Amino acid sequence: MKKLLSFCVMCLIALTMNAQRCAVLEFKAGSGISQADVDGISAIFITYFRPSGYTMVERTQIDRVIDEQGFQRSRLTESQMVRIGRILNVSKIVVGDVNVVMGQYNVDARVINVESGTIAATDGATFSGSSYRSSMQTIATRLASKIAIKPGPKVAPQSSASPSSTLSNTLSQVPEQRKRTGVEIVYGYLKVFPKELGKFDSEPTTVINQINAQSQYGYSNWRIPTNEELSLLRANDYLNKGTTYMTKENRTGVVLLVTDGKNDAAIQQDKCNQEKQGYVDLGLKSGTWWKKENERGYYTYRDADQKFRGKLPTKAQAEELLYQCSWRWDGNGYTITGPNGNTIFLAHSGYKTPEGTILKNMSSYYTCTFESGGGSYMWVLGFEPDRRKFMAGAPCTGNNLVRLVKKF
């Protein structure tokens, strides 16, 4: 009980601060300048960076998180920066880079949305060493104005889909409630649905499902809060006084939905990023990415087409791999280097005959989509041990390797 009380007191103290919090990380030193000099430039930026509507996190808090996580200050990756922001419960973090080229300072600063990991705003300048103080003040002031939260009511984003009659009727019956014109964020992570849905004796699953199916206000993961989340909302004056609200633990009362998840756009971006991890961008003109590894097994063209339809490389994409990339044989296959320096490896795994025999001492063939050959042949990407790669026609009955492609 004492631990719970202590936790609640800490939450109440923290929540007296502005719901929108922001942290500035020390800028990184690039070419021609030391990190010590950059730290001084960062300090000037922090002095003048005061975006309206935000509470700035103290430098000591940031340093403590970096030390606890074991991160190196001068080598923070973007994912580590976002993680620091989430631990600090801030909605935005500011990062930057400083380079000195031919005596000129080049500063680039950017604001990152902690929730989505996307860039919210950028600014920068090139200036001489004698004007670095005034220049950093200008950058800080301009960047702060780009993310400033203006006072007054927020304009709620409109959903592309109109609510169903059931949802409309439910919302029309809601009694007088705290004025809320858009999604609000509590403590940097908990999003609050703009409207209370009314009083219910049990969780209105159908209504909540309709709201999520319509991606109301850009989210499809709305839910009723927990007791702990309700306490955070009440402490930050997000609830009507004297009203009993429904929670996960208490299934009766007025329903106000929350979510601690990402919005739909961020979720889709995460899915895309996760999928990209299986592919390599070789810098090809067509924008084609090749998968890092082969699909397991050997396939006839018919089987490959049915299982991987739309993902098999075209003849043009295979030729692009042949003629726009460099190939190096190492005894087990080819390392292929794209125009941008990234590589993939095509293993020499032989060929499987229609009878099921794998011949590893002969050419390896990779299936491409069918484009020509009078219905009896397909295009394949083939090569032999330590010999020149080539394109060749092969019978559809052959069992070949498969390497997928995709454009992002």
C-alpha positions in Angstrom: 0.0 0.0 0.0 2.9 2.4 0.8 4.5 1.6 -2.5 1.2 2.3 -4.4 0.8 5.6 -2.5 4.4 6.6 -3.3 3.9 5.8 -7.0 0.6 7.9 -7.1 2.3 10.9 -5.4 5.1 10.7 -8.0 2.6 10.6 -10.8 0.7 13.6 -9.4 3.9 15.6 -9.1 4.9 14.8 -12.6 1.5 15.5 -14.0 1.4 19.0 -12.7 3.8 19.7 -15.5 2.6 20.5 -19.0 1.3 17.4 -20.9 3.6 18.2 -23.8 7.2 17.7 -22.9 10.3 18.1 -25.0 14.0 17.2 -24.7 17.0 18.5 -26.5 19.9 16.1 -26.9 23.5 17.3 -27.4 24.3 17.9 -31.1 26.7 15.5 -32.8 30.1 16.5 -34.0 30.8 15.9 -37.6 33.8 16.7 -39.7 36.2 19.5 -38.8 35.0 20.1 -35.2 35.4 18.5 -31.8 32.6 17.2 -29.7 33.7 19.7 -26.9 33.1 22.6 -29.3 29.8 21.2 -30.4 28.7 20.9 -26.7 29.2 24.6 -26.4 27.1 25.3 -29.5 24.4 22.9 -28.2 24.3 24.8 -24.9 23.6 28.1 -26.8 20.8 26.4 -28.8 19.2 25.0 -25.6 19.3 28.5 -24.0 17.1 30.0 -26.7 15.0 26.9 -27.7 11.7 27.6 -25.8 8.8 26.3 -27.9 5.4 27.6 -26.7 3.2 24.9 -25.0 6.1 22.6 -24.0 7.9 21.9 -20.8 11.6 21.3 -21.4 13.3 18.4 -19.7 16.4 19.1 -17.6 19.8 18.1 -19.0 20.6 16.1 -15.9 17.5 13.9 -16.5 18.6 13.2 -20.1 22.2 12.4 -19.0 20.9 10.0 -16.3 18.8 8.0 -18.9 21.7 7.8 -21.3 24.0 6.5 -18.6 21.4 4.0 -17.3 20.9 2.7 -20.8 24.6 2.4 -21.5 24.5 4.5 -24.6 27.5 6.5 -25.9 26.6 10.2 -26.2 28.6 10.8 -29.3 27.3 7.8 -31.1 23.5 7.7 -30.4 21.5 6.1 -33.2 18.1 7.5 -34.1 16.3 4.5 -32.5 18.3 5.1 -29.3 17.2 8.7 -29.4 13.6 7.7 -29.7 14.0 5.3 -26.9 15.4 8.0 -24.7 12.4 10.2 -25.5 10.0 7.4 -24.6 11.8 6.7 -21.3 11.6 10.5 -20.5 7.9 10.5 -21.5 8.3 13.3 -23.9 6.4 13.9 -27.1 9.3 15.4 -29.0 13.1 15.3 -29.0 15.5 17.7 -30.7 18.7 16.4 -32.3 21.3 18.0 -34.5 24.6 17.8 -36.3 27.4 20.3 -36.7 30.1 20.2 -39.4 32.8 22.7 -40.3 33.7 22.8 -44.0 36.2 25.4 -45.3 35.9 27.5 -42.2 32.1 27.6 -42.4 29.8 26.1 -39.7 27.0 23.9 -41.0 24.3 23.2 -38.5 21.3 20.9 -39.1 18.6 20.5 -36.3 15.5 18.4 -36.4 12.6 17.6 -34.2 11.5 13.9 -33.9 8.0 12.8 -32.9 8.7 10.2 -30.2 5.5 8.3 -30.8 6.0 7.7 -34.6 9.8 8.2 -34.9 9.1 10.6 -37.8 10.6 14.1 -38.4 8.2 16.9 -37.2 10.3 19.9 -38.2 13.8 20.8 -39.4 16.0 23.9 -39.5 19.6 24.8 -40.1 22.1 27.4 -41.3 25.6 27.9 -42.6 27.6 30.7 -40.9 31.1 31.9 -39.9 32.6 31.2 -36.5 32.3 34.8 -35.5 28.5 34.7 -35.7 27.8 31.3 -34.2 26.0 32.7 -31.1 23.5 34.8 -33.0 23.1 32.1 -35.7 22.3 29.4 -33.1 19.8 31.8 -31.5 18.1 32.2 -34.9 18.0 28.5 -35.5 16.6 27.8 -32.1 13.9 30.5 -32.3 12.8 29.4 -35.8 12.6 25.7 -34.9 10.7 26.5 -31.7 8.1 28.4 -33.7 7.6 25.5 -36.0 6.4 23.1 -33.2 4.8 25.7 -30.9 1.4 24.8 -29.6 -0.9 27.8 -30.1 -3.3 28.6 -27.3 -7.0 28.1 -27.9 -9.2 25.2 -28.9 -7.7 22.5 -31.1 -9.2 21.6 -34.5 -10.1 18.0 -34.5 -9.0 16.0 -37.5 -11.9 14.7 -39.5 -12.4 11.0 -40.2 -12.9 10.1 -43.9 -15.7 7.8 -42.9 -18.8 9.1 -41.3 -19.9 7.4 -38.1 -22.7 4.8 -38.3 -26.2 5.6 -37.1 -25.5 3.5 -34.0 -22.4 5.5 -33.1 -24.1 8.9 -33.9 -27.0 8.1 -31.7 -24.7 7.0 -28.9 -22.7 10.3 -29.0 -25.8 12.5 -29.3 -27.0 11.1 -26.0 -23.9 12.0 -24.1 -24.5 14.5 -21.3 -22.6 17.7 -20.6 -18.9 16.9 -20.5 -15.4 18.5 -20.4 -14.9 20.4 -23.6 -12.5 18.6 -25.9 -12.2 19.3 -29.6 -9.4 16.9 -30.6 -7.3 14.0 -29.4 -5.3 15.1 -26.4 -2.1 13.5 -25.1 -1.4 13.0 -21.4 2.1 12.7 -20.2 3.5 12.2 -23.7 2.0 8.8 -24.4 -1.7 8.3 -23.4 -4.1 9.6 -26.1 -7.7 10.6 -25.0 -10.7 10.2 -27.3 -12.3 13.7 -27.8 -15.8 12.6 -26.7 -17.3 10.6 -23.9 -19.6 7.9 -25.1 -22.1 8.0 -22.3 -22.9 5.8 -19.3 -23.1 2.0 -19.7 -23.7 -0.9 -17.4 -21.2 -3.1 -19.4 -18.5 -2.4 -21.9 -20.0 -1.1 -25.2 -18.0 -3.5 -27.4 -20.1 -2.9 -30.5 -19.7 0.9 -30.4 -15.9 0.6 -29.7 -15.5 -1.8 -32.6 -17.3 0.6 -34.9 -15.0 3.5 -33.8 -11.9 1.4 -34.4 -13.2 0.1 -37.8 -13.6 3.7 -38.9 -10.2 4.7 -37.5 -11.7 7.6 -35.7 -9.2 10.5 -35.3 -6.5 8.3 -37.0 -6.4 5.5 -34.5 -7.9 2.0 -34.7 -6.9 0.8 -31.2 -9.2 2.8 -28.9 -10.2 1.0 -25.6 -11.4 1.8 -22.1 -8.7 2.8 -19.6 -7.3 0.9 -16.7 -7.7 2.2 -13.1 -4.1 3.5 -13.1 -4.7 5.3 -16.4 -7.9 6.8 -15.1 -6.0 8.1 -12.1 -3.5 9.8 -14.4 -6.4 11.4 -16.3 -8.1 12.6 -13.2 -4.8 14.0 -11.7 -4.3 16.0 -14.9 -7.9 17.3 -14.9 -9.0 15.5 -18.0 -12.2 14.2 -16.4 -15.5 15.7 -15.2 -15.5 16.0 -11.5 -17.8 13.7 -9.6 -18.3 11.4 -12.6 -17.8 7.6 -12.3 -15.9 6.3 -15.3 -15.7 2.7 -16.7 -12.3 1.0 -16.5 -10.9 -2.4 -17.2 -11.3 -3.2 -13.6 -14.7 -1.6 -13.0 -17.1 -2.3 -15.9 -19.8 0.3 -15.3 -19.9 4.1 -15.6 -19.3 6.8 -18.3 -17.1 5.5 -21.1 -14.1 7.6 -22.2 -11.8 5.9 -24.6 -8.0 6.0 -24.6 -5.1 4.4 -26.4 -1.4 4.1 -25.7 -0.7 2.8 -29.2 0.6 4.4 -32.3 -1.7 5.9 -34.9 -2.6 4.0 -38.1 0.0 5.9 -40.2 2.8 5.0 -37.7 1.6 1.4 -37.6 1.7 1.1 -41.3 5.2 2.7 -41.4 6.4 0.1 -38.8 5.0 -2.7 -40.9 6.8 -1.3 -43.9 10.1 -0.9 -42.0 9.8 -4.4 -40.6 9.3 -5.8 -44.1 12.2 -3.8 -45.4 14.5 -5.6 -43.0 14.2 -8.7 -45.2 15.2 -6.9 -48.3 18.2 -4.9 -49.5 18.2 -1.6 -51.4 21.0 -1.9 -53.9 20.4 1.5 -55.3 19.0 0.3 -58.6 17.3 2.8 -60.9 14.0 0.9 -61.0 13.8 1.2 -57.2 13.8 -2.6 -56.9 14.9 -4.1 -53.5 16.2 -7.7 -53.6 15.6 -10.1 -50.7 18.6 -11.0 -48.6 18.1 -14.8 -48.8 16.6 -17.4 -51.0 13.2 -18.9 -50.3 13.6 -22.5 -49.0 13.6 -25.3 -51.6 13.4 -25.6 -55.3 10.3 -24.7 -57.4 8.9 -25.3 -60.8 7.7 -22.2 -62.5 4.1 -23.1 -61.9 4.6 -23.6 -58.1 6.7 -20.5 -57.8 4.2 -18.4 -59.6 1.3 -19.6 -57.4 3.2 -19.2 -54.1 5.1 -16.0 -54.8 2.9 -14.2 -57.4 3.8 -10.6 -57.8 7.2 -11.0 -56.0 9.2 -12.9 -58.6 11.7 -10.7 -60.4 10.9 -9.8 -64.0 13.3 -10.3 -66.8 14.1 -6.6 -66.8 14.8 -6.6 -63.0 17.1 -9.6 -63.4 18.9 -7.9 -66.2 19.2 -4.8 -64.1 20.9 -6.9 -61.4 23.2 -8.3 -64.0 24.3 -5.1 -65.7 24.0 -2.4 -63.0 25.8 -4.4 -60.3 29.3 -5.9 -59.9 29.5 -9.6 -59.3 32.3 -11.4 -57.4 32.6 -15.2 -57.2 34.0 -16.7 -54.0 33.6 -20.5 -54.7 30.2 -20.8 -53.1 28.3 -18.2 -55.1 28.3 -14.6 -56.1 28.5 -11.5 -53.9 26.6 -8.8 -55.8 27.3 -5.2 -55.0 24.8 -2.5 -56.1 25.5 1.1 -57.2 25.0 2.3 -53.6 27.5 -0.2 -52.2 25.0 -2.5 -50.5 25.3 -6.3 -51.2 23.4 -9.5 -51.5 24.7 -13.0 -52.0 23.4 -15.5 -54.6 24.4 -19.0 -53.4 25.5 -21.7 -55.9 23.0 -24.3 -54.8 22.8 -26.2 -58.0 19.7 -27.4 -59.8 16.9 -29.9 -59.0 15.9 -32.2 -61.8 12.3 -33.1 -62.5 13.1 -36.5 -61.0 14.1 -34.9 -57.7 17.9 -35.1 -58.0 19.9 -32.1 -56.9 22.9 -31.5 -59.1 25.2 -29.0 -57.2 28.0 -29.2 -59.7 26.1 -27.6 -62.5 24.5 -24.2 -63.2 22.2 -22.6 -60.6 19.0 -21.1 -61.9 16.8 -18.4 -60.3 13.2 -18.2 -61.5 11.9 -15.0 -63.1 8.4 -14.2 -64.2 7.2 -15.7 -67.4 7.4 -13.2 -70.3 8.2 -15.0 -73.5 8.9 -18.4 -75.0 5.7 -19.5 -76.6 4.2 -20.9 -73.4 6.9 -23.6 -72.9 9.8 -21.5 -71.5 10.4 -19.0 -68.8 13.2 -16.6 -68.1 15.8 -17.5 -65.4 18.8 -15.9 -64.0 21.6 -18.4 -64.2 25.3 -18.8 -63.5 28.0 -21.5 -63.3 30.9 -21.9 -60.8 33.5 -19.2 -61.4 32.0 -18.4 -64.8 30.2 -15.5 -66.3 26.6 -15.0 -65.3 23.9 -15.2 -68.0 20.2 -15.1 -68.8 18.8 -18.2 -70.4 15.5 -19.8 -71.4 14.6 -23.0 -69.4 11.7 -25.5 -69.5 8.9 -24.8 -67.1 9.3 -28.3 -65.7 12.6 -27.5 -64.1 13.0 -27.0 -60.3 14.8 -23.7 -59.7 15.8 -21.4 -56.8 13.7 -18.4 -55.9 14.9 -15.0 -54.8 12.1 -12.4 -54.3 12.0 -8.7 -55.1 9.9 -5.8 -54.1 9.5 -2.0 -54.5 8.9 0.1 -51.5 
